Amino acid sequence: MARSELADEVNRYLFSTTHKRYELDRHQIARYERGEVRWPGAAYRAGLRAVLGAKTDDELGFTPRKRAVGRTVLNGVGEVPSGWHPAEVLATAEEMTGEDVALSRRQALGAASATAGAAITEPLQRWLAPAHGRFPGASAISGTELVGWQQIARQFHDWNKTPTGGLARKAVLAQLNELSDRLKDVSEAPTTRPAYLVGADLAEIAASMSWDAGLHRAAQRYYSLSVKFAKVAGDDTFAALTLASFARQCFDVRQPDDGLELVQLAQYGARKSAGPRLRSLLATREAWSYAQTGEVQPFRRAAGLAEDHFAEEPNGTDEPIGGLDQAELFGVLGARWRDLAVSSEQAKQARHAQDYIGRALALRDPASVRNRAFDLIGLARTHLVTAEPDYACELIETALPIAADWASGRVGAKLRDFYQESQRFGRSPRVRATRDAVRDVVIT
C-alpha cells in the first residue's frame, strides 16, 4: 500500500472499532518509517497491528519510551534531536514537497483540518536543543547560486502579497524541492547556512500560502519544516518569527492554548537574540491567546508590553520584522481588543478596538491592499459588537471592491465571519442588502 492508503485503512479500522474519528495521514506514516516517532499512541499502534497483521509492536519496529534513545548521533559529531539533522531535514522537505506538488486541490482539501495539541507543539521543543550535525555532502554552493535563490525567494514573497492562487503555491513547493535536492550535495562552507535559510524562507512562504488556501494541516507541516531549516541555518530570529506565524494560524483555527505554547517557545528560544521589534511582535501573539480565552488582565499586560517594546526600537529601522510596522501593530492590537470584547462579554472593550483599527487605517500603506481589507472588515465587526450595524455595513461596502480578489483565502473567511455575526441584525433592510452582497462575493 501507499502511505496514504495505509493511513486511510488505519483510520477506517479505528473508526469501526472505537466509533471515533482519527486523522492519521501519509506524512505521519513517513515519520514512523524514518524513526522520528519511536512510540506512537496506543490507538495508532493497535490500528497498524490490525491492518498490517502484526502480533506485536516490536514487529512494527516501535520501541517503548523507556527504551527509546530519542536522539540520533550522525557522522560521529555530537547529539542532534531526531528529525533535526541536516540530512533528515532535507529528506523531509523532499518527501513533503514531492507529494504535495502532485496533489490536486480536491485531494489536499481532503486533509485540510488542523492538528491540535502535543502533536504540533512537542516536536518543536527540540528547537531548543544544541545542533552539531555535519552537512551531508562534499561540494559547495557558489555565491552566484546563493544570490539567485535569494532573489527567487523575494519574488515569491511578492507573489504572496497578490491573489495568485494555488499555482504560486505549487511553484514555491517545486523550488523548495529543487533546493533540498541540491543541498544534499553540500558540505560546510560560508554559503551553506545562508542556503538553508533560503529553505526556511521558502517553507514559511509555502505555509502562509497553504494557510490562505484553507490547507491548515499542510500549513502546520511547512511551518515546522521552516523552523527546522532555520535551526540548521543557525538563525534563531527567523525561527522565532516562523513560530509567531505558526501561532497566528493556531489562533485563526481557535487553538489559543497551542498558539500560546508556540509563542512562549519562541520567546524563550530567542531570548538572547531578540531585539525590541521581535519582542513586540511576540507580545502581540501572546496577547492574542489571552484575548481568545477572555483573560482581561493578562491581555492588558501583554498588549502593553507590545507597545512598550515597539517604542524601544530606534527610529529609522530599515525593515519591519515580521511585517510589524506602526500600522500593523495598531491593526493587530485592535483586532485583539475585539476578540477580548467577545470572549469576555464586555462590549465596552470594542471601543478600544475601534480606536486602534482606526489608527491602523490612517497609517496603512495604500499598497497593502489585503491588510487594508482586513482592517475594514475587522473595524466593521467591532461595530457589530457595539450594536452599530449601519456603520458596520458602510465599512463592509467600502471593503468589498478590494476584498473580492482575495475572497478564496483569509479575507473571504473574515467576510464570512461578518456574515454570521451580522445575522442578529438581519431584520434591517440595510443589513440584509449588505449580507447579500457579502454572500455573492464569498460564494461565487
N, C-alpha and C positions, 0 to 999 in steps of 0.2 A: 504493500500500500504506500501511496504517497503520504507525506507527513500530514497534510490537511485531511486526507481520508482517515488516517489513524485517529486524529483528534476528533473528527466527527463521530467515528464509531464509539470512542470512549464516552463522549458527551451523550450519545444515544443510550448507551448501556447504563450510565449513571442516572439518566432521567427515568428509564424504565424500572430501575430498582429502588430509587430514592424519591422519585417524583419531584426532584429539584433540578433546576437548570444549571448546567456547568458550561464554562466557556473556554475550555482548552483549545488552543489553536496551534498551527504549524510551527510558529516561532517558539512556543514553549516546548514542543516536541524536540525541536532542534537544540534547545538549551539542555534538555535531558541528554541528548546524544553526545553533546560536547562535554558533558560532565559539569556544566556550570551550576546545575541544581542536582545535588547528590542525594536528596531525600525529599521527593515531592510529598504533598499532602496525602493523607490516608485514602481519601476518595479516589484521587487520580491513580495512586498505586493499585488500588483494587480494580479500577476500570482497565488499566493497562494489563494487569494479570489476566483478567477475563477475556479481553479482546485478543491478546497475543497467546493465550493458552499457557501462561507461565504459572508454575505452582508456588513459587516464592519470589520475593523482591530481589533476592540475590541473582536469580535467573535473568532479571531485567537489568542487572548491573547497578542497582541502587544500594547505597551504603548508609546505615543509620547515622544520625548526627553525632553520637558519641564516638563513632569510628571515623567520621569524615575529617579529612585534613583541612578543607576549606580554603587552601591556598595552593598555588602552583609555583614550582621552582623551575625556571627555564633558563637554559644556557649557563647554569651554574652561578647566576647573579641574583642573590637576594630572594626575597619572597614577594610575589606580586599577587594581589587578590585574583581569584579565579574569574576569568572573563575580562580582565583589565590589562593583560599583557598585550603589547602592540600587535602581535600575530593574531591573537584572539579577537581583538577589536576589528581588525581588517577582515577576518573571516566572517564575523557577524555582519559587518557592513555589506560585504559582497553578497551574502546569502539574502539578507533583507531586501536590498535594492534589486537584486536579480529576480526575485519572486514578485515583488511589488510592481515592477515595471510591466510585467506580463499580465497582471490582474486587470480585468475590466472594472469600471466604476461600480457596476452592479455587484460583482464579486467582493470588492473592497467594502462596500456598504453592508454586506452580509455579516461582517465582524467589526462594525463601526463603534459599538458601545465601549465605554471606557472601563478599564480595570481600576479597582479601588483597593485601598488598604496596603498591607505589608507587601503585596506582590509588586507594587511600584516603588515603595519607599525603602524597603530593606536593602535591595541590591545596590542602591545609590549610596548607602552608608559607606561602601567600600571606597568611595572617592577620597575619604579622609586617610586611607592607608598610604604609607610611603610607596613610591613607584621606582623600581630599579631595573625593570626588564630591558633587555637589549632589543634593538631593532632587528627584524628577521632577515634582511637582505645583505647584499655586498656592494651595491652601486650607490651613486649619489645623484641628487636632483640638481639640475643646473639652475642658476639664478633666473635665466630666461623662462624656464619651465615653471618655476615657482610664481613669477610675476604673472604669467599667463593664467594660471589657476586662480590667483587672487583677483585678477580682472574679471574672470568668468563669474566668480562668487559675487562680486559687486554688481554685475549685470543681473544676476538672479535676485539680488536684494531689490533692485529697481523693478523687476517683474513682480515681486511680491507686493509692491505698492499699487499694482494695477489689477483689474479684474480679468486675469489671464486664464483662469480655469485650470482643468486637470492636465492640459498639455504642458504647461510650465512645470507643474509638479513632477511629471514623468521625466522632463528634461533634467531637472535637478537630481532625481534619483539615478538617472543614467550617468551623469557626470560624477556623482559620488561613487558609483560602482567602478567607473574607469579609474578614478583617483585611488581607490582602495586597491585595485589590481596593480597599479603602478607602485604603490608604497610597499608591496610585498618584496620588492627587489631592492629596497633602500636600507642603507646602514646609517650609523650615527654620522652626522655632518651638520654644518651650520644651517643648511636649508631643510633638514629633516623635520624638526619640531614645528617650524612655520608651515610646512606642508600638512602636517597632522592638524594644525589649527584651521587650515582651509577645510579639511574634512569635518571638523567640528562646526564650522560656519555652514557648510552645505547641509549637514544633518539638521541643524537648527532651522534652516530655511525650509527643508522638507517637512519638519514637524509643524511649523507655522502654516504651511500650505495645506497639510493634511487636516489640521485642526479647522482651518477656514472652510474646508470642504466637508466637514462633519465626520471625518475619519478619525475618531478620537483615539482608538487603540493604536492606530498607526502613528499618530502624533506622539503618543506616550513612548513608543519604541524609539522614535527618532530623537526625541529629547534626551532619552537615556543614552543613546548612541553618541549624541553630541557631547555629553558630559564625559564619556569615555575618551573620545578623541581629544578633548581639551585637557584631560588628565595626562594623556601621553605627551601632549604638546607642552605641558608644564604651565598652563595658563589658568590660574585659579579664578581670575576675574571673569574670563569667558565662561568657565564652568558655573560660576555663581549666577551670571546673567541667564544662562540656559535654565538653571534650576528655577529662577524667578519666572521665566516664561512658562515653564512646566507647571509651576504653582498657579499661574493665572489660568491655565487650561483647567486645572482641578477646580478652581472657583467657578469657572464657566459651567461645569457639569455638576455643580453643587456638591463638591467634596472638600469642604473647608478644612477638615482635620488633616487630610493628605496634603493639601496646599500649605498649611502651616508647618507641617513637618519638613517639607521641601525647603521652605523659606528659612527655617531655623538651621537646616543643614548648610544652606548657602551662607548664612550669616556666620556660622562657626568656621566653615572651611575657608572663608575669605577674610577672616577677622584681622589677619596681619597685613593684607594687601589692599583691602577695600578703601577707596577714597570716599569723600563726602557724598558724591553723586550716587555711587553704588549703594552706600548705606541708606541714602534717602529712598532709592528705588526699592530696596528690600524692606524698608519700613512700610512703604505703601502696600506691599504684598502682605505683610503681617497684619496691617490694619484691615485688609480685605477679608481675611479669615474671621476676625472679630466682628466685622460688620455683618457677615452672613450668619453668625451664631448669636447676634444680638447682645454682645458683651460691650456695654457702653464705655465703661472706664478704660479697659484695655485698648479699645478702639481709639479713644481720645489720646491716650498716651502714644500709641504707635503713629497716629496721624500727625501729632505734634512733633514727634521725632523726625518724620519725613520732611516736614517744612524746616525744622532746625538744621538738619544735615544738609539740605539743599542750600540753605543760606550760607553754609560754611564754604561752599565752592567759590573759588576766586572768579571774579568777572572775566569774561572773555574766553571761557572754556571752549576749545575748538569743536569738540564733538560730544553731543549729549550721550551719556552712557545709557544703553538700552532704550534710546529714543526719549529719555526723560529730560525735556526742557520745561520751562515755566508753564507753558500751556498744557503740556501733558500732565504735569504734577497737579495742576488745578482740576483738570478733567477727571483724572483718576480719583482724587480725593472727593470730588463732587459726586461721582457715581457711587462711591463707598458710603457717603453720608445718606444717599438714597437707600442703599441696601440696609443700612442701620435703621432708618426710619421704618422700613417694612418689617424687619426681623424683630425689632424691639417694640413694635406697635406704638411708636412715638412719632406721630406725623410732623411734629414741630422740627424734628431733625432734617426734614426735607427742605426747610428754608436755607439751611447751611449748604445743602446740595445745590440749590438754585444759585446761590451766590458764587460758589466755586465754579460750576459749569459755565455760568455767565462770563466769568473772568477768562476761562479757558477759550471760549468762543471769540472773545475780543482779541486774544493774543495768538490764536491759531494761524499758522501759515496757510494762505489760501490754496497752496499746492497740496496740502494734506487733506485730500478730499474725503477719504474714508474716515479719518479721525473727526473731521467736521460733522460727518453724518452721525457718528457715534455720539458726539456732543449734543446735537439737536434732538436725536431720539431720546438720549438719556435725560435731557432737560424736560422734554415733553412728559416723560414718565414721572418726574418729580412733581409736575403739576397735576397729574392724576392723584398722587398721594395727598396733595393739599386740596383736592376736590375743585380743581380749576380746569375742567375738561375743554372748554372753548379755547383757552390759550394753548393747551396741550395739542389740540388739533391744528392750530395755526402753525406750531413748530413742526409737526409731522408733515404738513403740506409743504413747508419750506424744505424739509429733508428729502422728500420722495424723489424729486428730479435727480438728485445726486446719489441717492441710495439705490436707485433702480438697477444700476450696473453691478452692484455688489449684492444683490438680493439672494444669490445662491450660497453666500457664506455667512459670516458672523453678523454682518449688518442686517441681513434678512432675518436672522434669529432674533435680533433685538427688535425688529419691527413686529415679529410675531409675539414677542413679549408685550409690546404696546397693545397689540390687537386683543390679547387675552385680558390685560389689565383694564382696558377701557370698556369692557363688556358691561360693567356695572352702571355705566352712564349711557347705555345703549338706547334709552328712550329719547335722547336728544337727537333731533334731525342732523345737527352738525356732526355729532359723534358718529352717527350711522354712516353718513357720507364719507367721513374720513376713514372709518374702518373698511368700507367697501373699497376705497382707493388702495389701502394697505393690502387688502386681500388680493387685489388684482396684481400687485407687484410681487408679492411673495409666493403666489401660486402659479401665475403664468410664466 
